[in-house]
Amino acid sequence: MVTHKPLSRLQGGIVWSCWLGGGLLRLIYLLAIHPPQQHVYSDMEGYLQRARSLLEGRAEGIADSLYPPGASRLFAALLQFDGDGGLVIIAQWLLSLATMAGVWTLARRLYGNSVAVLSLVAVTLYLPLFHYAGLFLAENPFCCALVWAWVLLMRAIDAPQPAATALWALAAGLVAGMAAAFKATILLPLALTGFIALLWLWRQGRRGALTLAFGASLGLATVLLPLAERCTRLADNHFCLVSTNTAMNALMGHAGQKAAFRWFDAPRNITYSFQSPSASLRGYTEPVELAFGAYDVPANLAELERRVAADPQMALEASLRNVADLFVGHSFWPFPVYRQFDWGHAFQRLYQWVLLPLALLWLVWRAPRMLRLKPDSLSEWLLLTPMLGLVATAFISLGEVRFRIPFDGFVIILAAQALLAIIDHRQRRVGITAPPLPVLPHQR
């Protein structure tokens, strides 16, 4: 990590242009190009229906356990005051700007002004990180909470006093819990990042790791415990931490070359059909009929165990394919096609051929210091571990490009650092000669 320096006049001008231009671009996108009210189908219809059910005071049932409650409750709160969805647009717009601010803050503290400015330019123009603001989906608020949880974790590690460490860690845990209320895909990335951060602190011989762990765990538990109580109660008292769709996704991701899955719960007369966009992109067509509810965790896990036991090689190949599906899709769902041009395809190519290779190049360059947990290696670990946690999540459940996009800000920062390191050799040693962090005094 590096210390803040004042922005140059050129850098300041670029930053202000990004805020003004990025804000206007997102506003035009939400108001004219992709208003969420005009794209209500599939998953978006489900989120909107659950929000309206909350507004009408209907009691939640077992089907509501399929998704974390955060997005539906957010939409319900906004629609309560503006049924036409105007407040939804404003909230989604502000959240997308907050994501820009989070990436800027992370990049500046980890690598300095130049990387922060370049990262901000990239995030300003990066359609995948604001496309989901124009939809009734959980991705946009999840992305914002995800990035800011990492910002707050960084502040906890940087804090000059144990009390400040505890407060920042508590805030990081609370925001991470809020992110889990939108999508459970933060859980493994958070666990892995926490482990590496504690290991790094131990390797540096610094006190305060327990303070950091306790504060973050307390904040996380404050949100996760009510989420777990709700989900378990709705799911016929079968324990689930956030939502029941994890088991459903794991089954979909390990059933071979299958397309649409149909769950029919005869006692309740409830039918759910789901299909991963990755399955259609791979050309799968064979359907699957299941005689239990999509939200039935024990039944989904039993069917998963049966399929894995019957063909372990298929299950392993499926896990690896799920990981690949995070990165190799031709586009992302819902497809951003305007005037017959698939912008999702274009930005996927940008990610695959520019951003990801640059990020990997920097990680390879820094690998020797990272593996030895050198004092300056924490920046890379803080950006790499959420991606590794996402890969682990896809390995055991399901993968698609949409699941990866909220994490693209971390890759953008690494890619910006790599590009500047190629241009300026001094940037290759960023952080190596930086003064020690003030946080968590050294053991005596």
N, C-alpha and C positions, 0 to 999 in steps of 0.2 A: 504494500500500500504506500501511497505517496501523499505528501502534504499539499494542501490547496495553495495555488498561486493565483494572483489576479489574472483575469483574461486580458489578452491584448485587444487593441481596438478592432482588428479584423475578426478575431474570435468572438468578441462581443456582438459585432454586427451579424455574424453568421447565426449565433445563438438566438438573437432577437428575430431574425428572419425565419428561423425554424419554428419558434413559438407562434409567430403571427401567421406564417404560411401553413404550418401544420394544423393550427386551430381552424383556419379558414377551410383548408382542404377537408378536414374531418366533418366540419359543419355542413359543407356542400354535399358531401357524401351521404350524410344522414338525412338531410332535408330533401335533396333532389335526386340523388343517384340510387340510394339504397335505403329508403325509409323502412324501419322494421315492420310497420303496420301493413306494408304491401308484400311481405314475404313470410306469411304465416302458413306453414305447412310442415309435415313431418314432425321432427323434434320441437320446432318452434311452436307448433300448435299445442303440443303437450304442455310446454312451459306456460303458455298463455292460458290454457284451460285450468291448470292448477292454480295460477294466480287469481283467476276469476272465481274459482271455487272458494279460495280463502276470503275473497271479498264478500262472497255470499254467505259466509259463515258455515259452510259445510264441514263436517268432521272429516279428518283425514282417515283414509283406509289403507289396507295393505299395499295397494297399487302405488300409493304416494311414497312408499319406502324405496322405490326404484331409483329415485334421484335425491341428491342432497337438497335441502329445502331453501338454500340461500337465494338462488335466482328467482324462484317463484315468489318468495316473500318480498324480495326487492321490487319485482314488477308489480306485485299486489299493492305495496305501499305507495308506489308512484301512480298507479292507475286509480287508486282511491281518490286522489286529488285532481286527476286529469284523465278521464276515461278515454280521451282521444289519443293518448300516448305521447303528448308533447313533453311531459316531464321525463318520460323514458328516454327520449332523444337527448334531452339536456344532460341527464345523468350518464348515459352512455358516452356522450361527448366528453364530459368532464373526466370520466374514468379513463378514456383513451389518452387524454392529455396527461393525467396522472401517471400513466404507464410510461409516457415519454419522459416525464420528470424523474421517475424511478430509474430508468436506464441511464439517464444523464448523471444522476447522483452516484450510482454505482460506478460507472466508468470513470468519473472524475476522481473519486476517492481511491479507486484501485490502480489507475494508470495515468492520471493527470489530465490536464486541459485538452491537449491535442486529441487524445483518444476519445474524450468525452464529446468534443465538438463533432468529430467524425461519426461517432455512434449516434449522436442526436440527429445529424443529417440523414443517416440511414434509417433510423426509426421513424423520422418524420414522413418519409416517402414509402415506407414498407407496408404495403397494403394488407398483408395477412394480420398485422397487429392492430388494425382498426376496422377490417372488414366485418368482424363479428360484433362490432358496436351497432351495426345495422340489422341485428337479428335478435329475436327473443331467445337467446341462448346464454349459457353461463360463462362462456369463454372470456368475454371482455372484462367483467368484474373479477373473474378468477385471475386473469393475467395481471391486472393492477395489484391485487392483494399479494400475489406470488412475488412480484418484483419488490414490493415494499417490505415484505417479510425479510427478504435478503438484505435490503438496505438497513433495516432496523437491527438485524443480526450483526451486520458490519459495525454499526454504531455501538452495539454492546461490546464487541471485541475491542473497539477503539477507546471506550470510555476511560476517563482518567482515574475514577474512583470505584471501589466495589459497589457502593450504593447506586451509582449511575449505571454500572454494568448490569445490576439486577433489574433496574427499571427499564433499560433498553431491551434487555432479554425478555422481560415480561411483555413488553409491547410487541416484540417480534413474535412471541408465541401466540398472542391474541390475534395478530393479523394473519399469521399462518393458519390459525383455527378458522378465521373468517374465510380464508381461501378454501379450506377443506369443506366449508359449508356450501361452496359452489361446485367444487370438483374434488374428488378424493385423490386425484393424481398427484397432489402435493405431498402425500404422506411419506412414501419411500424416498423421494428427493430430500425432504426435510430431515428424515432420520439419518440418511447417509451424510448429509452436510453437517449435521450436528456431531456425528461421530468423528468425522475428519477434523472439524474445528477443535473438538476436545483433545484429539490426538495431537494436533499441531500445538496446542497450548502446553500439553504435557511435554512434548519434544523440546519446546523452548524453555522449559523449567519455570513456567510462570504460574503464579497462584491465581485463583479465581475461577477455575474451570467449573467447580461445583456451583458457584454463584451463578455462572452463566447457564448451566444445565438446569438448575432449580428454577430460575426465573423464566426461562423459555418453556419448561415443562408445565409450570403453573399457569402461564398464559394460555398454552395450548389446551390444557385440561379444562380450563374455564369454559372453552367453547365446545370441545370434543365430548365432554361428559353429557351435556344436554342433547347433543346430536346423537350420541349412542343410545341414550335413554329413549328418545323419540323413535329411532329406527328399530330398536329391539322391540319396543312396544307394538309398533305397527306390523312387524314381521312375525306375529304370533309368538313373541318372546324368544325367537331365535336370535342370538346375539349378532348384531352388525354394528360396525363402528360409525359409519356415515350413511351408507346406502346399500341396498341389496343388489345393485346392478354389477358389483364386482364379480360375484360368482357367475352371473349371466354372461358377462364379457369373457371370463376365463373359459367358459364352455364354448362360446362362439369362436374363440381364438384357438381352440384345440380340438376341433371336430373334423379336421381334414378340409378338403376342397368343397366346402358347402357355401350356399348363398343365403337365402332368406330363412330365418329361424322363426317358427311359430309355436308359441307356448299357449296351451289351452287349459285353464283351470276350470274343470267341469263343475265342482261344487259351488263355485262363485260365478260361473258363467262369464269369465273374463278371458279375453284373448289379447295377446300382444304379439306383434311381428316386428322383428328387427333385422337389419342387414348392414354389415360393415361396408362403408364405401370402398374399402380395400378389396373386398370380395368381388364387387362388380368390376373394379378396375383390372382385376386378375382374370376376369372372364368366368367366374364360377356361376353355375346355374342351378345346381342340385339343392332342393329345399330340405328342411328338417322339420319334422312334426314332433312336438313334445307334449306329453299328457300331464303337465303340471304348470304352475304359474312361473312367469319369468322372475318373480320376486321370491320364489321358494328356494332359499339358499341351500338347505340340506339336499333337496332333490337335484338342483343344478350341480352341486359338488359330487354327489353320488354318480350322476351321469358322466361328469368329467372324469372321475376316478375310473369308471368302467372303460371309457374310451382310451384313456392313457394306458391302462393295464393291457388292453387288447392290442395296442399298437404303439409301443414306446417310441419307436423311431419316427412315426408320424407326429407324435406330440412334440418331440424335440425339433423336428423340421418346422412345425407350426410355430413354435416359440421363436425360432430364429427368423422366420418369415414375418412374425409380428413386429420384431425389432426393425427389420428392414422396411416394413410398411410405414414406420414413422418418418422415413427419409426419402423413399424412392417413388412415392406416388406422383403421377403426372400432374395432378392438380389437388385442390383441397375442397372438401365439402362443407357447406353448400357452395356450389360452383359460382365464382364471380365472373359471369359471362356478360359482357356489355357490347352490343352491336356486333355480335357473332365472334368477339375476341375473348378468349379465355385468359383473363389476367392471372388467375391462379396458376395456370401452366407457366406463364412468364416468370412469376415470382418463385415458383418451385425451381425453375432452372437457375435463377439468381442464387437461391439458397444452395443448390446442389453443386454448382460449378464455381461459385465465388465465395460465399460466406463460409460454408462448411470446410472447404479445403484450406482457406486461410486460417480458420480457427484451429484446425488440426495441426497445421504447420507450426503455429505458435506453441501449441501444447507439446509437440514433439521436441521443439527447441528447448522448452523449459522442463522436459521430463526428468533429466538428471537431478535438478534441484527439487522438483516436486517429490520424487521418490524418496529423497533424503529429508523431506520436510524442512527445508531451509527456511529461515525467517521470512524471506521474500516470496515464498511459494504459496502463501495463503490466498493471494489474489486469484491465481489459476484454480486452486481447489474450490474456492467459493463459486466459481463459474462452471467448473466441470462437474462437480458432484450432483447438482440438480439434473443435469442431462443423464448422468449415469443412473440416478434413481428413476428417471423416466424410462430408460432402457430396461431396467429391472422390472418395472411395472408392466411394460409391454410384453416382456418375456413370459410373465406368469399369467397375463390376462389377454389383452388385445392391443393392436397397434394400428394407428392411422395418422395421416398428416395433421388432422385437426387437433389431436392430442398433443402434438409436438409444438404447434405454433405459439402457445403462451410462453414457451421456454426460449423462443428465438432471440429474445433480447440478450440472453447470456452469450449466445453464439455471435451476435452482432458485435458485442464488446470485444470478444477475443479476436474476431476478424479485423476490427479496426486497429487493435494493437499490433496484429501481425503485419498489416499493410504499412503502418507507420514504421515498424521495425525494419521492413524491407527498404523503405525509402531513406531512413535515418538510422545509422548504426548505433547511435547513442540510445535509441529507444529499445534496443535489444537488452540493455542492462537495467531496464526500469525497475526500481525498487531494491536492487541489490545493494546500492550504497545509501539507501534511505535510512534515517535514524530509527531506532527501535520504537515500537508502538508504546504510547504512554499507559495503555490499559494494563490492568492486572500486574502489580509490581512483581519484579523478579524475586524468587525465593532467595533467602539469605543463608 
